[in-house]
C-alpha cells in the first residue's frame, strides 16, 4: 500500500471473537508505523520491529501482554495467559533469547515491595528486620520505609533465593512508546485502552493518510513531543518549575507541536506560581499561545501590582476575536484595572434578560426535560429533547468534509472519531478557507440537500458532532424546514469561535411551528429549569447571543403539580 492510498480499505480492526485479537491490533499498530513512519525510525529500530514480526505467535502475544501492563518488571510465574498456543515458559524463553526481555538479579526497594506480597516478604526478611532491631510483624508500608532508610537495591538471589531467578524486565519500552506516540498522536492513551477497547466498536470515516498530512515530519519532531511529555510528567510529580523550564524545547515551526508547547507552558506557569516563582510563571504565560494563558497572565500581573503593564495588554487585547467567556473575564479585569491606573471605567454591555415562562406539571419521576417535552407537545407543534445534539449535528453534517480534511496532525490512524486537534486553538485558522467555503452554502438553497445527502451517505460513521441515536431523519427534515439559513450561519460562526466552550450550553428542547408565517418564528429553543435549578454561565451566554441575533429562545421554569397544590392549600 502506498502512503497516499486511503488506509480504510486495507486496515481493519481485529475480530473480537479471536482470543488473540489484542495481538492482531498490536500488529496493526506496528505495521502502520513501520509503513507510514519508517523514515522517522533508526535502522536499529526498524530492525527491531522487523524482528517482532519474526517471533512466534505465542512470543508476540506474551510480549504484547507485557507491554500493555503497568511497569517493565514482571514475575515470570505470574505471566499466565491461557489463550497462548504454547506454554508461557516457552514464549518467555524465546523473548529472552531474542533480547526483548532480560533476567533481573537486582531490584530497588520500591520494585521489591510492588512485586511481592507481605506474606512472601515477611518470612524472607524476618532475620534482617530482627538484626535492625525490629519485629517482622509490621505493616508492609512500615517495612518498606524502614528498609528504604538502609538500602537502595537488593540482590534477589541473596534476599529471596526462592524467587531469585523469577524476575524479568521488559526491554525496548522507549521504542514502544515512540510507536504509540506516532500511531495515536499522544501518550495519553495507553496500550491496554487501545488494543483491548479502541478498535472494532465504531465505524470510522476514511481519511487519506499521506506523507504531507503527518504531524511528525522529522524524527526531531517526535523527540520534541517526547521531551514535552516528560516535562509534563515532571510537573505532575511536583518537581521545581524552574528545573522543568530548562528542559522545555525551543519554539518550533511545526504548528501541531506548537499548540502542545503552548499547553505545557500554560501548566508550567500555573505550577511556577503555586511554587511562589511569579517571575517564571509570568515568563511561561507570556510565551504560551494557549487561549487561557492571556487571562491568567493579566490576573498574575494584577497580583504582582504591575497595573500599568496589565492595562496595556488588556486594552490591546480587546480588539482580538474573543470567546464570550474571554470577553466576560477581560471586562472584569479592565473594570478592576481602571481604578488602579486612573482610566475611565469601561462600559460593560448588559445582557438582556431572557424570556421566561412558568408551567406546572405532574411529578412522574421522569427527568424534568422529558416531563416538559410531553406537556408542550402538540401534533402541529412537535417538541424534541435535543440539548446539545441538534445544532452540533447540523454543523457536523454541513462541514463533514472539512472536519475530516487530512490536515497535518489531525489524523494519525484510521480509527479516529474526529480530528485530534478539534479543541486546539488552531483548529479553525488551519481550516479557515475550507470552513468559509462550507458555510457559504448557507447563502443559497443547496445546503439542505447537502446536509440530507451527507446524513444518508454517512449514516452511522463516527463524527464528534453527530449523535446518530438522537438526530433522526424526521428531526433533521423539521429542523431544515423551520430553522432559517441565516440563523444557522450565525450559530455555526459562534460555534467556531470556541469549539471547546461553545459545543455545550444549548437549550434542552426545541419546538417546531411549521405553520407559522414568519420564517424567523417557526421554531423556538427552550431551556428547562426544574425546582431549585438555575441558569449556568455558559447557558446565559447562549441566551444573550440568541437575543442579540433574533433567535427565538425562552427559559421554562417548572413547578411540580403536587408541590403547587400543597403550597396553595397551606396558604388557605
CORGI-V339749 format. One record per residue. PHI is phi in degrees with one decimal (NA if undefined). PSI is psi in radians with two decimals (* if undefined). NEAR is the number of other ideal C-beta (glycine too) atoms within 8 Angstrom. Layout:
[[PHI;PSI;NEAR] [PHI;PSI;NEAR]]
This chain:
[[NA;2.23;6] [-78.3;2.67;4] [-58.2;-0.40;9] [-86.8;-0.16;6] [-74.1;2.64;9] [-69.8;2.13;8] [-75.1;-0.31;12] [-60.8;-0.47;9] [-77.3;-0.35;6] [-109.6;-0.55;7] [-103.1;2.12;8] [-133.3;2.67;4] [-70.2;2.71;7] [-71.1;2.73;12] [-73.5;2.09;7] [-68.5;-0.19;6] [-78.4;-0.26;4] [-78.5;2.11;8] [-62.0;-0.32;4] [-105.5;0.50;9] [-61.5;-0.53;12] [-64.4;-0.56;13] [-70.2;-0.70;11] [-58.6;-0.75;11] [-68.6;-0.66;14] [-63.0;-0.73;13] [-64.4;-0.61;10] [-58.4;-0.81;12] [-63.0;-0.88;14] [-61.4;-0.78;12] [-67.3;-0.66;8] [-61.9;-0.84;12] [-66.5;-0.72;14] [-60.1;-0.66;12] [-79.4;-0.82;9] [-91.8;-0.36;10] [-126.6;0.33;11] [-56.9;-0.57;9] [-71.1;-0.23;4] [-95.3;0.03;10] [-105.7;2.63;13] [-76.2;2.89;6] [-59.8;-0.67;6] [-64.1;-0.73;6] [-66.9;-0.72;10] [-62.5;-0.71;11] [-63.7;-0.67;8] [-65.9;-0.70;10] [-68.4;-0.63;14] [-63.4;-0.64;9] [-66.5;-0.56;9] [-58.3;-0.72;10] [-68.8;-0.37;9] [-88.7;-0.13;5] [-68.2;2.76;13] [-66.0;2.84;8] [-57.7;-0.78;10] [-63.7;-0.74;14] [-66.0;-0.74;13] [-63.1;-0.72;14] [-66.7;-0.76;15] [-64.2;-0.72;15] [-61.9;-0.72;14] [-61.7;-0.78;13] [-58.3;-0.73;11] [-67.8;-0.72;11] [-61.9;-0.63;11] [-71.7;-0.42;11] [-81.6;2.91;8] [-78.2;2.37;2] [83.5;3.09;6] [-119.2;-0.03;6] [-111.9;2.32;12] [-138.6;2.63;13] [-90.5;2.10;9] [-57.7;-0.65;11] [-68.4;-0.27;5] [-94.6;-0.05;6] [-86.3;1.59;12] [-122.9;1.93;5] [-135.9;1.82;9] [-66.7;-0.32;4] [-80.0;-0.13;6] [-69.3;2.40;12] [-63.2;-0.54;4] [-118.6;2.81;7] [-58.8;2.62;7] [-58.0;-0.62;12] [-63.0;-0.64;7] [-68.7;-0.79;9] [-63.9;-0.70;15] [-66.6;-0.68;13] [-60.2;-0.67;8] [-66.9;-0.71;12] [-66.4;-0.62;13] [-66.7;-0.73;12] [-70.9;-0.43;6] [-100.2;0.09;9] [81.9;0.15;7] [-74.6;-0.51;11] [-134.0;2.81;12] [-134.8;2.58;8] [-69.2;2.61;8] [-121.2;2.29;10] [-106.7;-0.64;7] [-114.1;2.47;7] [-136.1;2.73;11] [-79.0;2.89;7] [-61.5;-0.70;12] [-60.0;-0.79;8] [-64.9;-0.72;9] [-57.6;-0.84;12] [-77.9;-0.32;11] [-78.0;-0.59;7] [-89.9;-0.46;9] [-117.1;2.60;8] [-82.8;2.86;5] [-61.5;-0.65;8] [-63.4;-0.55;5] [-79.7;-0.65;10] [-77.2;-0.64;13] [-60.0;-0.89;11] [-68.6;-0.58;7] [-69.1;-0.55;9] [-103.1;0.06;12] [-57.3;-0.87;9] [-63.3;-0.71;6] [-68.4;-0.67;9] [-66.0;-0.66;13] [-63.8;-0.71;10] [-61.1;-0.53;6] [-84.5;0.02;8] [86.0;0.43;4] [-129.7;2.61;8] [-80.9;2.45;6] [-69.4;-0.18;11] [-81.4;1.19;4] [-135.6;2.77;9] [-61.3;2.75;6] [-62.1;-0.74;8] [-63.2;-0.70;6] [-66.9;-0.70;8] [-62.8;-0.75;16] [-63.1;-0.81;11] [-61.0;-0.68;8] [-65.1;-0.83;12] [-68.7;-0.60;11] [-62.9;-0.44;9] [-71.8;-0.30;5] [-116.2;-0.37;6] [-137.8;2.59;7] [-98.1;-0.81;4] [-146.7;2.88;7] [-134.6;2.78;10] [-91.2;2.01;8] [-61.8;-0.68;15] [-61.4;-0.51;9] [-84.6;-0.79;7] [-84.8;-0.74;11] [-129.4;1.29;10] [-59.0;-0.52;8] [-69.9;-0.48;5] [-109.9;0.18;11] [-61.2;-0.49;11] [-109.3;0.38;7] [-102.0;-0.14;7] [-98.8;2.45;14] [-133.9;2.61;12] [-116.0;2.30;11] [-72.9;2.25;13] [-98.1;2.92;8] [65.4;0.47;8] [-65.7;-0.51;9] [-61.2;-0.64;6] [-68.2;-0.75;10] [-64.0;-0.64;10] [-65.3;-0.69;10] [-64.6;-0.72;12] [-63.9;-0.79;12] [-59.0;-0.73;12] [-64.5;-0.79;14] [-70.5;-0.44;13] [-84.2;-0.81;11] [-83.7;-0.55;12] [83.6;0.11;9] [-158.9;2.92;7] [-111.8;0.23;9] [-74.8;-0.65;4] [-81.1;2.26;9] [-86.1;2.84;6] [-59.8;-0.77;11] [-64.5;-0.70;9] [-57.6;-0.77;9] [-78.8;-0.94;13] [-66.1;-0.58;14] [-90.9;-0.50;8] [-121.8;-0.75;8] [-63.5;-0.72;10] [-85.8;2.53;11] [95.2;-0.09;7] [-100.9;-0.18;5] [-138.8;2.88;6] [-100.6;2.36;5] [-116.3;2.56;11] [-66.2;2.47;9] [-86.9;2.12;9] [-118.8;2.16;12] [-58.0;2.33;9] [-113.4;1.93;13] [-118.6;2.85;9] [-56.0;-0.58;7] [-71.8;-0.43;6] [-90.2;0.02;11] [-70.5;2.52;12] [-74.1;-0.63;12] [-100.3;1.97;11] [-97.5;-0.39;7] [-134.6;2.77;7] [-61.1;-0.59;9] [-61.7;-0.50;6] [-64.5;-0.74;14] [-64.4;-0.76;13] [-60.2;-0.70;8] [-61.5;-0.80;12] [-62.5;-0.78;12] [-61.5;-0.68;12] [-63.9;-0.76;10] [-64.7;-0.62;14] [-62.6;-0.76;10] [-64.9;-0.66;9] [-59.8;-0.75;13] [-66.2;-0.68;10] [-61.2;-0.73;8] [-63.9;-0.69;11] [-63.4;-0.73;13] [-63.9;-0.53;6] [-79.4;-0.11;6] [87.3;0.31;4] [-65.3;2.79;8] [-61.3;2.29;6] [-61.1;-0.60;15] [-66.5;-0.53;9] [-70.9;-0.72;9] [-66.8;-0.68;14] [-53.0;-0.66;12] [-68.0;-0.35;6] [-98.3;-0.14;10] [-65.5;2.21;11] [-61.4;2.71;8] [-68.4;2.86;3] [-57.8;2.56;5] [-125.9;2.74;10] [-80.3;-0.19;4] [-76.0;1.89;10] [-63.8;-0.57;10] [-65.6;-0.75;10] [-70.0;-0.57;13] [-60.0;-0.73;13] [-64.6;-0.58;14] [-74.4;-0.61;10] [-65.0;-0.68;13] [-60.9;-0.73;13] [-66.5;-0.70;10] [-61.1;-0.78;12] [-64.9;-0.61;15] [-60.9;-0.83;15] [-68.1;-0.65;10] [-64.0;-0.68;16] [-62.0;-0.74;18] [-59.5;-0.83;10] [-65.7;-0.71;11] [-61.0;-0.72;15] [-67.9;-0.71;11] [-60.2;-0.55;6] [-88.3;0.07;8] [88.2;0.11;5] [-100.9;1.44;10] [-69.7;-0.62;11] [-64.5;-0.73;6] [-66.6;-0.71;13] [-58.6;-0.75;14] [-65.5;-0.72;13] [-62.7;-0.75;9] [-66.5;-0.77;15] [-67.5;-0.60;14] [-66.3;-0.66;8] [-77.2;-0.42;8] [-74.6;2.35;12] [-95.6;0.14;8] [-64.3;2.48;11] [-67.3;-0.34;8] [-83.4;-0.25;7] [-70.9;-0.59;15] [-65.4;-0.83;10] [-62.1;-0.71;11] [-66.1;-0.63;12] [-62.9;-0.78;13] [-65.0;-0.74;13] [-65.4;-0.63;9] [-66.4;-0.74;14] [-60.0;-0.66;13] [-59.5;-0.86;13] [-64.0;-0.48;7] [-85.8;0.03;8] [61.1;0.52;5] [-98.3;1.19;8] [-69.8;-0.72;11] [-62.6;-0.76;7] [-63.1;-0.76;8] [-63.8;-0.71;13] [-62.8;-0.76;14] [-61.1;-0.79;8] [-66.0;-0.79;12] [-64.9;-0.70;13] [-65.6;-0.69;8] [-70.6;-0.56;7] [-71.1;-0.36;10] [-58.6;-0.47;8] [-82.7;-0.14;4] [-78.7;3.02;5] [-84.6;1.87;3] [-113.3;2.62;8] [-76.5;2.92;10] [-61.0;-0.69;12] [-64.0;-0.67;11] [-68.7;-0.71;11] [-58.7;-0.78;9] [-64.6;-0.80;10] [-64.8;-0.71;9] [-65.5;-0.71;14] [-61.2;-0.70;10] [-65.7;-0.69;8] [-66.8;-0.78;14] [-61.3;-0.64;13] [-64.1;-0.73;11] [-69.9;-0.71;9] [-69.9;-0.57;14] [-55.4;-0.70;13] [-65.5;-0.60;7] [-77.1;-0.55;8] [-107.1;0.04;9] [73.7;0.47;4] [-96.1;2.74;7] [-58.5;2.50;4] [-65.6;2.16;7] [-66.7;2.51;8] [-81.3;2.37;4] [-111.2;2.10;6] [-64.2;2.32;4] [-88.1;2.22;4] [-69.6;2.37;9] [-64.4;2.54;7] [-67.2;2.34;4] [-70.7;2.61;13] [-65.8;2.43;6] [-134.4;2.69;9] [-149.8;2.77;8] [-120.3;2.36;8] [-131.3;2.73;11] [-117.8;2.18;8] [-131.1;2.69;11] [-66.0;2.52;7] [-84.9;2.07;9] [-116.7;-0.09;5] [91.9;-0.20;3] [-74.0;2.74;7] [-53.6;2.53;5] [-60.3;-0.60;10] [-63.4;-0.72;11] [-70.0;-0.60;9] [-63.1;-0.73;14] [-70.2;-0.70;16] [-56.9;-0.83;12] [-65.3;-0.63;8] [-68.0;-0.68;8] [-87.4;-0.29;12] [-62.0;2.32;9] [-136.4;2.59;6] [-59.0;-0.61;5] [-90.8;-0.07;5] [-139.7;1.28;10] [-68.4;2.57;9] [-122.6;2.36;12] [-125.0;2.48;10] [-90.2;1.78;9] [-119.7;-0.48;13] [46.7;-2.02;8] [-91.2;0.08;9] [-84.7;-0.67;10] [-71.5;-0.93;13] [-62.6;-0.72;10] [-61.1;-0.73;14] [-66.0;-0.75;14] [-59.3;-0.73;15] [-64.5;-0.83;12] [-61.9;-0.60;13] [-75.2;-0.71;15] [-66.7;-0.68;16] [-104.8;0.44;12] [-53.1;-0.86;11] [-66.1;-0.50;8] [-72.6;-0.77;10] [-58.8;-0.66;13] [-103.5;0.41;11] [-68.4;2.45;9] [-78.0;1.09;11] [-75.1;2.44;10] [-53.5;2.25;10] [84.5;0.05;10] [-88.9;-0.61;11] [-135.1;2.31;11] [-112.6;-0.37;9] [-156.6;3.02;12] [-80.7;0.14;10] [-116.6;0.59;8] [-87.0;2.33;13] [-68.6;-0.63;7] [-161.6;3.13;10] [-63.5;2.47;11] [-66.7;-0.38;11] [-99.7;0.35;13] [-54.6;-0.74;10] [-101.2;0.20;6] [-80.2;2.77;7] [-63.7;-0.47;9] [-99.1;0.21;10] [-59.4;-0.88;12] [-71.8;-0.86;9] [-54.9;-0.63;7] [-75.7;-0.18;9] [-127.0;0.34;11] [-54.3;-0.86;8] [-64.9;-0.74;6] [-63.8;-0.71;10] [-67.4;-0.74;12] [-60.9;-0.70;8] [-65.1;-0.74;8] [-64.9;-0.78;11] [-71.9;-0.41;12] [-64.1;-0.37;7] [-63.3;-0.38;11] [-71.8;-0.18;12] [-83.9;-0.15;6] [-121.3;-2.86;6] [-97.9;-0.15;4] [-73.8;-0.28;7] [-62.2;-0.60;12] [-63.1;-0.82;8] [-63.5;-0.68;7] [-60.6;-0.81;11] [-65.5;-0.78;13] [-65.9;-0.73;11] [-61.3;-0.77;8] [-63.2;-0.72;11] [-58.3;-0.72;12] [-76.3;-0.69;7] [-75.1;-0.59;6] [-102.2;0.21;12] [-47.5;2.13;7] [89.5;-0.24;5] [-73.5;2.45;8] [-63.7;2.32;10] [-148.6;2.26;12] [-63.8;-0.23;9] [-104.6;-0.21;11] [-114.3;2.06;11] [-100.6;1.75;8] [-65.8;-0.38;7] [-74.7;-0.42;3] [-100.9;-0.75;10] [-86.6;1.68;12] [-87.4;2.95;6] [-63.0;-0.69;6] [-64.3;-0.76;6] [-62.1;-0.73;12] [-62.8;-0.78;15] [-62.7;-0.74;9] [-62.1;-0.77;11] [-61.3;-0.75;13] [-70.6;-0.52;11] [-71.1;-0.64;9] [-105.4;-0.34;10] [-99.7;2.05;10] [-63.1;2.60;8] [-59.9;-0.61;8] [-61.2;-0.70;7] [-65.8;-0.75;11] [-61.9;-0.68;13] [-58.6;-0.87;11] [-71.8;-0.59;10] [-64.0;-0.77;11] [-68.2;-0.66;14] [-62.9;-0.72;9] [-68.1;-0.67;9] [-56.4;-0.77;12] [-72.6;-0.31;8] [-63.4;-0.53;8] [-163.3;1.56;9] [-61.7;-0.63;11] [-65.2;-0.71;6] [-87.0;-0.65;10] [-93.6;-0.01;13] [-76.0;-0.14;9] [-125.0;2.98;7] [98.1;0.00;9] [-70.6;2.64;11] [-59.5;2.72;13] [-67.4;-0.77;10] [-116.8;2.77;17] [-134.5;2.30;13] [-112.3;2.28;11] [-103.8;2.44;14] [-127.1;1.32;11] [-60.4;-0.46;9] [-85.6;-0.09;5] [-65.8;2.35;7] [-76.6;-0.64;3] [-72.8;2.02;6] [-63.6;-0.39;5] [-85.3;-0.06;8] [-122.2;0.40;9] [-88.4;0.14;13] [-159.0;2.87;12] [-152.1;2.55;10] [-97.9;2.48;13] [-130.8;2.09;16] [-91.1;2.23;15] [-102.4;2.30;12] [-128.7;2.02;10] [-76.9;3.10;7] [-56.2;2.22;7] [84.7;-0.15;4] [-86.4;2.69;6] [-142.0;2.88;5] [-68.9;2.41;10] [-87.9;2.83;7] [-57.1;-0.79;8] [-68.5;-0.48;10] [-72.0;-0.69;11] [-61.7;-0.67;11] [-66.3;-0.71;13] [-63.9;-0.76;13] [-63.0;-0.68;15] [-63.9;-0.71;12] [-63.4;-0.77;11] [-56.8;-0.79;11] [-62.3;-0.73;12] [-64.7;-0.60;7] [-95.0;0.01;8] [72.4;0.46;6] [-91.1;2.15;11] [-68.2;2.15;10] [-155.3;2.50;14] [-140.6;2.87;12] [-109.3;2.23;12] [-105.7;2.01;14] [-94.3;2.42;9] [-116.4;2.36;15] [-114.9;2.46;11] [-79.6;2.42;11] [-59.8;-0.78;10] [-62.6;-0.71;8] [-66.0;-0.68;10] [-65.4;-0.73;10] [-65.0;-0.68;8] [-64.6;-0.70;8] [-65.8;-0.69;8] [-66.6;-0.73;8] [-69.2;-0.56;7] [-71.9;-0.33;6] [-87.5;-0.15;5] [-75.0;*;4]]
